[in-house]
């Protein structure tokens, strides 16, 4: 019997860490080891500045501390700036079989996305341009567009927010299950 050994690499947003609903939900729902990339210390709140290059360097060094060869399933879960970090890591570390749950990508993330990724964004996300939304809508098939949702994929109503979380969880886990059969 071949047992699947999984690692989840979680790349959060600047102000969206593992305690927040989406990341916490996927971390709990997906069995396996977890590598949490905690680069929030690079955010300078006074200047409202985040050094994405330093965050990438930190992230690649953290991943290099892990022996990825012992895992036959690598799952990236990125939120906001974490979608850029994740997509770039997948590309630069040459991990074509890695799965990617891409939550609220930024425009700078779009060049790193692959047709096999699962992507979610809200129609009222102020951090994704109109051109970015158009590109995603017409170029990707594993896509979930949440009407009236903001960058946190929330709509302002707790019951609707709960349903959105459940929808994203179901779609994300379905994507992970179906991608097990992709070569």
C-alpha positions as CSV (number, residue, x, y, z in Angstrom):
1,X,0.0,0.0,0.0
2,X,1.4,3.4,-1.0
3,X,0.7,6.0,1.7
4,X,0.6,9.6,0.5
5,X,3.0,11.8,2.5
6,X,1.8,15.4,2.3
7,X,3.3,18.8,3.2
8,X,1.3,22.0,3.2
9,X,3.3,25.2,2.7
10,X,1.2,28.1,3.9
11,X,2.1,31.6,2.6
12,X,-0.1,34.1,4.4
13,X,-1.1,37.7,3.6
14,X,0.6,40.6,5.3
15,X,-2.3,40.9,7.8
16,X,-3.9,37.5,7.2
17,X,-2.2,34.8,9.3
18,X,-2.9,31.2,10.3
19,X,-5.4,32.4,12.8
20,X,-7.7,33.8,10.1
21,X,-10.6,31.6,8.8
22,X,-9.4,30.6,5.3
23,X,-5.9,29.6,6.2
24,X,-7.0,27.9,9.5
25,X,-9.7,26.0,7.7
26,X,-7.4,24.6,5.0
27,X,-4.6,23.9,7.6
28,X,-7.1,21.8,9.7
29,X,-8.8,20.1,6.8
30,X,-5.7,18.9,4.9
31,X,-3.8,16.2,6.7
32,X,0.0,16.2,6.6
33,X,3.0,18.3,7.8
34,X,2.8,22.1,7.7
35,X,5.5,24.6,6.9
36,X,4.2,28.1,7.8
37,X,6.0,30.9,6.2
38,X,5.9,33.8,8.7
39,X,7.3,36.8,7.0
40,X,4.9,39.4,8.6
41,X,7.9,40.9,10.4
42,X,8.9,42.5,7.1
43,X,5.8,44.7,7.0
44,X,6.6,48.3,8.2
45,X,3.2,49.5,9.4
46,X,4.5,53.1,9.8
47,X,5.5,53.3,6.1
48,X,2.9,50.8,4.9
49,X,5.7,49.0,3.1
50,X,6.3,45.3,2.6
51,X,9.5,44.0,1.1
52,X,8.3,41.2,-1.1
53,X,11.8,40.3,-2.3
54,X,13.0,39.8,1.3
55,X,9.9,37.8,2.0
56,X,10.7,35.6,-1.0
57,X,14.3,35.1,0.1
58,X,13.1,34.2,3.6
59,X,10.6,31.8,2.2
60,X,13.0,30.0,-0.2
61,X,15.5,29.6,2.7
62,X,12.8,28.1,4.9
63,X,11.8,25.6,2.2
64,X,15.4,24.6,1.6
65,X,15.5,23.5,5.3
66,X,12.9,20.9,4.5
67,X,13.6,17.7,2.5
68,X,10.8,17.9,0.0
69,X,11.9,14.7,-1.7
70,X,10.3,12.7,1.2
71,X,6.9,14.1,0.2
72,X,4.9,12.8,-2.7
73,X,2.3,15.6,-2.3
74,X,3.3,19.2,-2.0
75,X,0.4,21.7,-1.5
76,X,0.9,25.5,-1.4
77,X,-1.8,27.6,0.2
78,X,-1.3,31.2,-0.5
79,X,-3.3,34.3,0.5
80,X,-2.8,37.7,-1.0
81,X,1.0,38.4,-1.1
82,X,1.4,34.8,-0.3
83,X,0.0,34.0,-3.8
84,X,3.0,35.8,-5.3
85,X,5.4,34.0,-2.9
86,X,3.9,30.6,-3.5
87,X,3.7,30.9,-7.3
88,X,7.2,32.1,-7.5
89,X,8.5,29.4,-5.2
90,X,6.8,26.7,-7.3
91,X,8.4,28.1,-10.5
92,X,11.9,28.8,-9.1
93,X,12.2,25.5,-7.2
94,X,10.8,23.7,-10.3
95,X,7.9,22.0,-8.5
96,X,5.5,21.2,-11.4
97,X,3.5,18.6,-9.5
98,X,2.9,20.9,-6.5
99,X,-0.7,21.8,-6.0
100,X,-1.6,25.4,-5.4
101,X,-4.7,26.9,-3.6
102,X,-4.5,30.5,-4.6
103,X,-6.6,32.7,-2.4
104,X,-7.1,36.3,-3.6
105,X,-4.2,36.7,-5.9
106,X,-2.6,40.1,-6.5
107,X,-1.7,41.4,-10.0
108,X,2.0,40.6,-9.4
109,X,1.0,37.0,-8.8
110,X,-0.7,36.4,-12.2
111,X,2.5,35.6,-14.1
112,X,3.2,32.7,-11.7
113,X,-0.2,31.0,-11.9
114,X,-0.7,27.7,-13.8
115,X,-3.7,26.2,-15.4
116,X,-3.7,23.4,-12.8
117,X,-4.0,25.9,-9.8
118,X,-7.2,26.5,-7.8
119,X,-7.9,30.2,-7.7
120,X,-10.4,32.2,-5.7
121,X,-11.1,35.9,-5.7
122,X,-14.0,38.3,-4.8
123,X,-15.6,40.7,-7.2
124,X,-15.0,43.6,-4.8
125,X,-11.4,42.8,-4.1
126,X,-9.6,46.2,-4.3
127,X,-6.2,44.5,-4.6
128,X,-6.9,42.8,-8.0
129,X,-7.3,45.0,-11.0
130,X,-10.1,44.9,-13.5
131,X,-7.6,43.5,-16.1
132,X,-6.4,40.9,-13.5
133,X,-10.0,39.7,-13.0
134,X,-10.6,39.5,-16.7
135,X,-7.4,37.5,-17.2
136,X,-8.3,35.1,-14.5
137,X,-11.9,34.7,-15.6
138,X,-11.1,33.8,-19.2
139,X,-7.8,31.9,-18.8
140,X,-8.3,29.6,-15.8
141,X,-10.7,26.7,-15.3
142,X,-10.2,25.9,-11.5
143,X,-11.6,29.3,-10.6
144,X,-14.1,30.5,-8.1
145,X,-15.4,34.0,-8.2
146,X,-17.3,35.1,-5.1
147,X,-19.9,37.8,-5.9
148,X,-19.6,41.0,-3.7
149,X,-16.7,39.5,-1.7
150,X,-13.8,41.7,-0.6
151,X,-10.1,40.8,-0.3
152,X,-10.8,38.7,2.7
153,X,-13.5,36.9,0.7
154,X,-16.1,38.3,3.1
155,X,-19.4,40.0,2.2
156,X,-20.4,41.6,5.5
157,X,-23.0,39.1,6.6
158,X,-21.8,36.4,9.0
159,X,-24.1,33.6,7.6
160,X,-23.1,34.4,4.0
161,X,-19.4,34.5,5.1
162,X,-19.8,31.0,6.7
163,X,-21.4,29.7,3.5
164,X,-18.6,31.2,1.4
165,X,-16.0,29.5,3.6
166,X,-17.7,26.2,3.2
167,X,-18.0,26.6,-0.6
168,X,-14.2,27.4,-0.8
169,X,-13.4,24.5,1.4
170,X,-15.4,22.0,-0.6
171,X,-14.1,23.3,-4.0
172,X,-10.5,23.4,-2.6
173,X,-10.6,19.9,-1.3
174,X,-12.3,18.6,-4.5
175,X,-9.5,20.2,-6.5
176,X,-6.9,18.5,-4.3
177,X,-8.6,15.1,-4.6
178,X,-9.0,15.4,-8.4
179,X,-5.5,16.6,-9.0
180,X,-4.2,13.4,-7.4
181,X,-5.0,11.7,-10.8
182,X,-3.3,14.3,-13.0
183,X,0.1,13.4,-14.5
